[in-house]
Amino acid sequence: MVHATLGHLRKAFLRQRQPTLLQAQCKNLLLFYAVECGLKAAWLNRNRLRDTAEIEPLLKQRGHDLVFWTKALYLPATITNGNAGFRLRSGKIRLDLESAHQAWRYGTDMEPVDEVALVTWLERVWDWARAELQL
């Protein structure tokens, strides 16, 4: 879990309602959620399911775990290789990819090199999902 200070939450509150201030964290947050939707859509499509209600227990256990979804969908290593974790600037503790949406949502800063690697990973998976869904 990513913890946020009062200052982080106040900045996130203002930033996420002002499109002119749409910063990298907001764009990255939306990319994370887009990838999550794409992976779940691919899962439903491959399993000939119509609705996420049909996989509700799986969603409760693995909802934001994008690494799980990429493995379950057998994405090639050429897409998913690389670093799917990150460190916060404030703590140096390594966190899993599934916590990234919290960091971006709460406005906590990641180590820049980790953030670049994470965004690159998400963009590769987004490209895969777009092709998989023929969009």
C-alpha positions in Angstrom: 0.0 0.0 0.0 1.2 3.5 -0.8 0.8 6.0 2.0 0.3 9.7 1.2 0.8 12.8 3.3 -1.8 15.4 3.7 0.1 17.6 1.3 0.1 14.9 -1.4 -3.6 14.4 -1.1 -4.3 18.1 -1.2 -2.2 18.5 -4.4 -3.8 15.4 -6.0 -7.3 16.7 -5.1 -6.7 20.0 -7.0 -4.6 18.5 -9.9 -7.0 15.8 -10.9 -9.9 18.3 -11.5 -8.0 20.8 -13.5 -7.4 19.5 -17.1 -4.9 22.3 -17.7 -2.8 21.0 -14.9 -2.9 17.4 -16.1 0.5 16.3 -15.2 2.5 13.2 -15.8 1.1 11.5 -12.7 -2.4 12.0 -14.0 -1.6 10.7 -17.4 0.2 7.7 -16.0 -2.7 7.0 -13.7 -5.1 6.9 -16.7 -2.6 4.8 -18.6 -2.6 2.3 -15.7 -6.4 2.1 -15.7 -6.5 1.8 -19.5 -4.1 -1.1 -19.4 -6.2 -2.7 -16.6 -9.3 -2.4 -18.7 -7.6 -3.7 -21.8 -6.2 -6.8 -20.0 -9.6 -7.6 -18.5 -11.4 -7.1 -21.8 -8.9 -9.5 -23.4 -9.5 -12.0 -20.6 -13.3 -11.8 -21.1 -12.9 -12.1 -24.9 -10.6 -15.1 -24.8 -12.8 -16.9 -22.3 -16.0 -16.0 -24.2 -17.5 -14.1 -21.2 -19.8 -11.1 -21.4 -19.3 -9.4 -18.1 -16.9 -8.9 -15.3 -19.6 -10.2 -12.9 -18.6 -13.7 -14.2 -15.1 -13.2 -12.8 -15.9 -11.3 -9.7 -13.9 -13.6 -7.3 -10.9 -13.2 -9.5 -11.3 -9.5 -9.6 -11.5 -9.2 -5.8 -8.2 -11.2 -5.5 -6.3 -9.8 -8.4 -8.0 -6.6 -9.6 -5.1 -4.2 -10.0 -2.4 -6.9 -10.3 -1.5 -6.2 -13.9 1.4 -8.6 -13.8 -1.0 -11.4 -12.9 -3.2 -10.5 -15.9 -0.3 -10.4 -18.3 0.8 -13.9 -17.1 -2.7 -15.3 -17.2 -3.0 -14.0 -20.8 0.4 -15.4 -21.7 1.8 -12.2 -23.0 5.3 -12.7 -24.5 8.4 -11.8 -22.5 9.3 -9.3 -25.2 6.4 -7.2 -24.0 6.5 -7.9 -20.3 10.2 -8.2 -19.6 11.8 -5.4 -17.7 11.1 -3.8 -14.4 7.4 -3.9 -13.3 8.1 -2.5 -9.8 9.1 0.9 -8.4 10.5 2.8 -5.5 9.1 5.9 -4.0 11.5 8.9 -3.6 10.6 9.2 0.0 11.3 5.6 1.1 13.4 3.6 -1.3 11.2 0.6 -0.5 10.4 -1.5 -3.6 6.7 -1.8 -4.4 4.9 -4.0 -6.9 3.3 -2.6 -10.0 -0.2 -3.1 -8.7 0.5 -0.2 -6.2 1.5 2.3 -8.9 -2.1 3.5 -9.4 -2.1 4.5 -5.7 1.2 6.4 -6.0 -0.1 8.3 -9.0 -3.6 8.9 -7.5 -2.2 10.2 -4.3 0.5 12.3 -5.9 3.5 10.6 -4.2 6.7 10.8 -6.2 8.4 7.7 -7.6 12.1 7.4 -8.4 12.2 8.9 -11.9 14.1 6.0 -13.5 11.6 3.6 -12.0 8.7 5.7 -13.2 10.1 5.8 -16.8 10.6 2.1 -16.8 7.1 1.5 -15.5 5.4 3.8 -18.0 7.3 2.1 -20.8 6.1 -1.3 -19.5 2.5 0.0 -19.4 2.8 1.4 -22.9 4.0 -1.9 -24.3 1.2 -3.8 -22.6 -1.3 -1.2 -23.9 -0.1 -1.7 -27.4 -0.5 -5.5 -27.0 -4.1 -5.0 -25.7 -5.0 -2.7 -28.5 -3.8 -5.3 -31.1 -5.4 -8.2 -29.2 -8.8 -6.4 -29.0 -8.4 -5.2 -32.7 -9.0 -1.6 -31.8 
